[in-house]
Amino acid sequence: MSKISKADQNLRKMSEEKRIKSDADRKVGSEVFDKITLETLYKLSNQGYLHILNGAISTGKEANVFKGIDEHDKLMAVKIYRVTTSDFKKMQDYIQGDPRFKVKTRNKRQIVNTWVNKEFRNLKRACEFGVKVPRPVVAKNNILVMEFIGDEYGNPSPLMKDAEITNPQEILDKLINYIKILYNDAKLVHGDLSSFNILIKDDEPVIIDISQAVVVDHPISEELLNRDIGNLAKDFRKLGVQISEEEIKSKIMDL
């Protein structure tokens, strides 16, 4: 059986038999696996990036993340953005202030494709400077293939909000260091950092969902940095670590 037919078989099983139970679920399935998305998956399959697409890891308002297997039987995370439900106004606001991208069109699909490319480049830049994020593999149209964060059995690592944190101070120190590296070296601000966008793997934090991250020269970068710092302080105070926003910012800025 060819790679394409295997991918097609798994997609159709997922969207028609196992996971699409109600009319609402069928609507979501059709939004995720539209014609262009299926064609993109086939191209990625032909190129060896994706051999099989399995079950969902997470489902969001704008994107679904699935477990995939490449031609070497290695687990991958496959993030598929839904063109019909994405927040185009938000995407445009974050893209337009970024000198790396020149998008003048209002075509929804082109905006989403640029957004995926933005996430790929943000992940790549973060990796280059040693920040723990999923390693990006390839971005094509509305699909991003990246490193799977989880165990060898295919179990994804939990979000920080759901994880049992035994070393909150150590986790916080590492996250502050990652934000510092992102800001001072990679010249990026995450912009949506919280316990909802951090995975815990082997007692180590892994930052995810970096699509909205902006360059430090972006008009709203300072506002986003302050929001990240505020979220971090709030989340870790709940875990018993007494730290203020001012303390975190001083460590990031070396004040």
Contacts in CASP RR format, 6 or more apart in sequence:
PFRMAT RR
TARGET T0000
AUTHOR 0000-0000-0000
METHOD contacts of the structure
MODEL  1
MSKISKADQNLRKMSEEKRIKSDADRKVGSEVFDKITLETLYKLSNQGYL
HILNGAISTGKEANVFKGIDEHDKLMAVKIYRVTTSDFKKMQDYIQGDPR
FKVKTRNKRQIVNTWVNKEFRNLKRACEFGVKVPRPVVAKNNILVMEFIG
DEYGNPSPLMKDAEITNPQEILDKLINYIKILYNDAKLVHGDLSSFNILI
KDDEPVIIDISQAVVVDHPISEELLNRDIGNLAKDFRKLGVQISEEEIKS
KIMDL
1 9 0 8 1.000
3 45 0 8 1.000
3 46 0 8 1.000
3 48 0 8 1.000
3 51 0 8 1.000
3 71 0 8 1.000
4 42 0 8 1.000
4 45 0 8 1.000
4 46 0 8 1.000
6 45 0 8 1.000
6 51 0 8 1.000
6 52 0 8 1.000
7 41 0 8 1.000
7 42 0 8 1.000
7 45 0 8 1.000
7 50 0 8 1.000
7 51 0 8 1.000
7 52 0 8 1.000
7 53 0 8 1.000
8 38 0 8 1.000
8 42 0 8 1.000
10 52 0 8 1.000
10 53 0 8 1.000
10 54 0 8 1.000
11 33 0 8 1.000
11 38 0 8 1.000
11 41 0 8 1.000
11 53 0 8 1.000
14 20 0 8 1.000
14 53 0 8 1.000
14 54 0 8 1.000
14 55 0 8 1.000
15 29 0 8 1.000
15 30 0 8 1.000
15 32 0 8 1.000
15 33 0 8 1.000
19 25 0 8 1.000
19 55 0 8 1.000
19 56 0 8 1.000
20 26 0 8 1.000
20 28 0 8 1.000
20 29 0 8 1.000
28 59 0 8 1.000
31 82 0 8 1.000
31 83 0 8 1.000
31 84 0 8 1.000
31 85 0 8 1.000
32 64 0 8 1.000
32 80 0 8 1.000
32 82 0 8 1.000
34 83 0 8 1.000
34 84 0 8 1.000
36 109 0 8 1.000
36 141 0 8 1.000
36 142 0 8 1.000
37 80 0 8 1.000
37 141 0 8 1.000
37 142 0 8 1.000
37 143 0 8 1.000
40 140 0 8 1.000
40 141 0 8 1.000
40 142 0 8 1.000
40 143 0 8 1.000
41 50 0 8 1.000
41 53 0 8 1.000
41 143 0 8 1.000
43 140 0 8 1.000
44 50 0 8 1.000
44 138 0 8 1.000
44 140 0 8 1.000
44 143 0 8 1.000
44 145 0 8 1.000
45 51 0 8 1.000
47 138 0 8 1.000
48 70 0 8 1.000
48 71 0 8 1.000
49 70 0 8 1.000
49 71 0 8 1.000
49 76 0 8 1.000
49 137 0 8 1.000
49 138 0 8 1.000
49 145 0 8 1.000
50 68 0 8 1.000
50 69 0 8 1.000
50 70 0 8 1.000
50 76 0 8 1.000
50 78 0 8 1.000
50 145 0 8 1.000
51 68 0 8 1.000
51 69 0 8 1.000
51 70 0 8 1.000
51 71 0 8 1.000
51 73 0 8 1.000
52 68 0 8 1.000
52 69 0 8 1.000
53 66 0 8 1.000
53 67 0 8 1.000
53 68 0 8 1.000
53 78 0 8 1.000
54 66 0 8 1.000
54 67 0 8 1.000
54 68 0 8 1.000
54 69 0 8 1.000
55 66 0 8 1.000
55 67 0 8 1.000
56 64 0 8 1.000
56 65 0 8 1.000
56 66 0 8 1.000
56 67 0 8 1.000
57 65 0 8 1.000
57 66 0 8 1.000
57 67 0 8 1.000
57 77 0 8 1.000
57 156 0 8 1.000
58 64 0 8 1.000
58 65 0 8 1.000
58 156 0 8 1.000
59 65 0 8 1.000
61 85 0 8 1.000
61 87 0 8 1.000
62 81 0 8 1.000
62 82 0 8 1.000
62 85 0 8 1.000
62 86 0 8 1.000
62 87 0 8 1.000
63 79 0 8 1.000
63 80 0 8 1.000
63 81 0 8 1.000
63 82 0 8 1.000
63 86 0 8 1.000
64 79 0 8 1.000
64 80 0 8 1.000
64 82 0 8 1.000
65 77 0 8 1.000
65 78 0 8 1.000
65 79 0 8 1.000
65 80 0 8 1.000
66 77 0 8 1.000
66 78 0 8 1.000
66 80 0 8 1.000
67 75 0 8 1.000
67 76 0 8 1.000
67 77 0 8 1.000
67 78 0 8 1.000
67 148 0 8 1.000
67 154 0 8 1.000
67 156 0 8 1.000
68 75 0 8 1.000
68 76 0 8 1.000
68 77 0 8 1.000
68 78 0 8 1.000
68 148 0 8 1.000
69 75 0 8 1.000
69 76 0 8 1.000
70 76 0 8 1.000
75 148 0 8 1.000
75 150 0 8 1.000
75 154 0 8 1.000
76 137 0 8 1.000
76 145 0 8 1.000
76 146 0 8 1.000
76 147 0 8 1.000
76 148 0 8 1.000
77 134 0 8 1.000
77 145 0 8 1.000
77 146 0 8 1.000
77 147 0 8 1.000
77 148 0 8 1.000
77 149 0 8 1.000
78 143 0 8 1.000
78 144 0 8 1.000
78 145 0 8 1.000
79 116 0 8 1.000
79 119 0 8 1.000
79 143 0 8 1.000
79 144 0 8 1.000
79 145 0 8 1.000
79 146 0 8 1.000
80 142 0 8 1.000
80 143 0 8 1.000
81 112 0 8 1.000
81 115 0 8 1.000
81 116 0 8 1.000
81 142 0 8 1.000
81 143 0 8 1.000
81 144 0 8 1.000
82 142 0 8 1.000
83 108 0 8 1.000
83 109 0 8 1.000
83 112 0 8 1.000
83 142 0 8 1.000
86 108 0 8 1.000
86 111 0 8 1.000
86 112 0 8 1.000
86 115 0 8 1.000
88 106 0 8 1.000
88 108 0 8 1.000
88 111 0 8 1.000
88 112 0 8 1.000
90 212 0 8 1.000
91 111 0 8 1.000
91 112 0 8 1.000
91 114 0 8 1.000
91 115 0 8 1.000
92 103 0 8 1.000
92 111 0 8 1.000
94 118 0 8 1.000
94 212 0 8 1.000
94 214 0 8 1.000
94 218 0 8 1.000
95 101 0 8 1.000
95 103 0 8 1.000
95 111 0 8 1.000
95 114 0 8 1.000
95 115 0 8 1.000
95 118 0 8 1.000
96 103 0 8 1.000
97 214 0 8 1.000
97 218 0 8 1.000
97 219 0 8 1.000
98 118 0 8 1.000
98 214 0 8 1.000
98 215 0 8 1.000
98 218 0 8 1.000
99 215 0 8 1.000
99 217 0 8 1.000
100 118 0 8 1.000
100 121 0 8 1.000
100 215 0 8 1.000
101 114 0 8 1.000
101 117 0 8 1.000
101 118 0 8 1.000
103 110 0 8 1.000
103 111 0 8 1.000
103 114 0 8 1.000
105 111 0 8 1.000
109 141 0 8 1.000
109 142 0 8 1.000
112 142 0 8 1.000
113 141 0 8 1.000
113 142 0 8 1.000
115 211 0 8 1.000
116 139 0 8 1.000
116 140 0 8 1.000
116 141 0 8 1.000
116 142 0 8 1.000
116 143 0 8 1.000
116 144 0 8 1.000
116 211 0 8 1.000
117 139 0 8 1.000
118 211 0 8 1.000
119 136 0 8 1.000
119 139 0 8 1.000
119 144 0 8 1.000
119 210 0 8 1.000
119 211 0 8 1.000
120 136 0 8 1.000
120 138 0 8 1.000
120 139 0 8 1.000
120 144 0 8 1.000
122 188 0 8 1.000
122 210 0 8 1.000
122 211 0 8 1.000
122 213 0 8 1.000
123 133 0 8 1.000
123 134 0 8 1.000
123 135 0 8 1.000
123 136 0 8 1.000
123 146 0 8 1.000
123 210 0 8 1.000
124 136 0 8 1.000
125 186 0 8 1.000
125 188 0 8 1.000
126 133 0 8 1.000
126 182 0 8 1.000
126 186 0 8 1.000
126 188 0 8 1.000
126 207 0 8 1.000
126 210 0 8 1.000
127 133 0 8 1.000
127 135 0 8 1.000
127 136 0 8 1.000
128 186 0 8 1.000
129 181 0 8 1.000
129 182 0 8 1.000
129 185 0 8 1.000
129 186 0 8 1.000
130 181 0 8 1.000
131 178 0 8 1.000
131 181 0 8 1.000
131 182 0 8 1.000
131 186 0 8 1.000
131 207 0 8 1.000
132 174 0 8 1.000
132 178 0 8 1.000
132 204 0 8 1.000
132 205 0 8 1.000
132 206 0 8 1.000
132 207 0 8 1.000
133 206 0 8 1.000
133 207 0 8 1.000
133 208 0 8 1.000
133 210 0 8 1.000
134 146 0 8 1.000
134 147 0 8 1.000
134 148 0 8 1.000
134 149 0 8 1.000
134 206 0 8 1.000
134 208 0 8 1.000
135 146 0 8 1.000
135 147 0 8 1.000
136 144 0 8 1.000
136 145 0 8 1.000
136 146 0 8 1.000
136 147 0 8 1.000
137 145 0 8 1.000
137 146 0 8 1.000
137 147 0 8 1.000
138 144 0 8 1.000
138 145 0 8 1.000
139 145 0 8 1.000
148 154 0 8 1.000
148 156 0 8 1.000
149 156 0 8 1.000
149 157 0 8 1.000
149 199 0 8 1.000
149 201 0 8 1.000
149 206 0 8 1.000
149 208 0 8 1.000
150 156 0 8 1.000
150 157 0 8 1.000
150 199 0 8 1.000
150 201 0 8 1.000
151 157 0 8 1.000
156 199 0 8 1.000
157 163 0 8 1.000
157 199 0 8 1.000
157 200 0 8 1.000
157 201 0 8 1.000
157 206 0 8 1.000
158 199 0 8 1.000
158 200 0 8 1.000
159 195 0 8 1.000
159 196 0 8 1.000
159 197 0 8 1.000
159 198 0 8 1.000
159 199 0 8 1.000
159 200 0 8 1.000
160 171 0 8 1.000
160 195 0 8 1.000
160 196 0 8 1.000
160 198 0 8 1.000
160 199 0 8 1.000
160 200 0 8 1.000
160 205 0 8 1.000
160 235 0 8 1.000
161 194 0 8 1.000
161 195 0 8 1.000
161 196 0 8 1.000
161 235 0 8 1.000
163 200 0 8 1.000
165 171 0 8 1.000
165 200 0 8 1.000
165 239 0 8 1.000
166 203 0 8 1.000
167 203 0 8 1.000
168 236 0 8 1.000
168 239 0 8 1.000
168 240 0 8 1.000
168 241 0 8 1.000
169 241 0 8 1.000
170 203 0 8 1.000
171 200 0 8 1.000
171 203 0 8 1.000
171 204 0 8 1.000
171 205 0 8 1.000
171 236 0 8 1.000
172 232 0 8 1.000
172 236 0 8 1.000
172 241 0 8 1.000
172 243 0 8 1.000
174 204 0 8 1.000
174 205 0 8 1.000
175 193 0 8 1.000
175 198 0 8 1.000
175 205 0 8 1.000
175 207 0 8 1.000
175 232 0 8 1.000
176 232 0 8 1.000
176 248 0 8 1.000
176 251 0 8 1.000
176 252 0 8 1.000
178 205 0 8 1.000
178 207 0 8 1.000
179 190 0 8 1.000
179 193 0 8 1.000
179 225 0 8 1.000
179 228 0 8 1.000
179 229 0 8 1.000
179 232 0 8 1.000
179 248 0 8 1.000
179 252 0 8 1.000
180 251 0 8 1.000
180 252 0 8 1.000
180 254 0 8 1.000
182 188 0 8 1.000
182 189 0 8 1.000
182 190 0 8 1.000
182 213 0 8 1.000
183 189 0 8 1.000
183 216 0 8 1.000
183 225 0 8 1.000
183 252 0 8 1.000
184 252 0 8 1.000
187 215 0 8 1.000
187 216 0 8 1.000
187 217 0 8 1.000
188 210 0 8 1.000
188 213 0 8 1.000
188 214 0 8 1.000
188 215 0 8 1.000
188 216 0 8 1.000
189 213 0 8 1.000
189 214 0 8 1.000
189 215 0 8 1.000
189 216 0 8 1.000
189 218 0 8 1.000
189 221 0 8 1.000
189 224 0 8 1.000
189 225 0 8 1.000
189 228 0 8 1.000
190 197 0 8 1.000
190 207 0 8 1.000
190 210 0 8 1.000
190 212 0 8 1.000
190 213 0 8 1.000
190 224 0 8 1.000
190 228 0 8 1.000
191 212 0 8 1.000
191 213 0 8 1.000
191 214 0 8 1.000
191 224 0 8 1.000
191 225 0 8 1.000
191 227 0 8 1.000
191 228 0 8 1.000
192 209 0 8 1.000
192 212 0 8 1.000
192 224 0 8 1.000
192 227 0 8 1.000
192 228 0 8 1.000
193 207 0 8 1.000
193 228 0 8 1.000
193 231 0 8 1.000
193 232 0 8 1.000
194 228 0 8 1.000
194 231 0 8 1.000
194 232 0 8 1.000
194 235 0 8 1.000
195 231 0 8 1.000
195 235 0 8 1.000
197 207 0 8 1.000
197 208 0 8 1.000
197 209 0 8 1.000
198 205 0 8 1.000
198 206 0 8 1.000
198 207 0 8 1.000
198 208 0 8 1.000
199 205 0 8 1.000
199 206 0 8 1.000
199 208 0 8 1.000
200 206 0 8 1.000
214 220 0 8 1.000
214 221 0 8 1.000
214 224 0 8 1.000
215 221 0 8 1.000
218 224 0 8 1.000
225 249 0 8 1.000
225 252 0 8 1.000
226 245 0 8 1.000
226 249 0 8 1.000
229 245 0 8 1.000
229 248 0 8 1.000
229 249 0 8 1.000
229 252 0 8 1.000
230 245 0 8 1.000
230 248 0 8 1.000
232 248 0 8 1.000
233 243 0 8 1.000
233 244 0 8 1.000
233 245 0 8 1.000
233 248 0 8 1.000
236 243 0 8 1.000
237 243 0 8 1.000
249 255 0 8 1.000
END
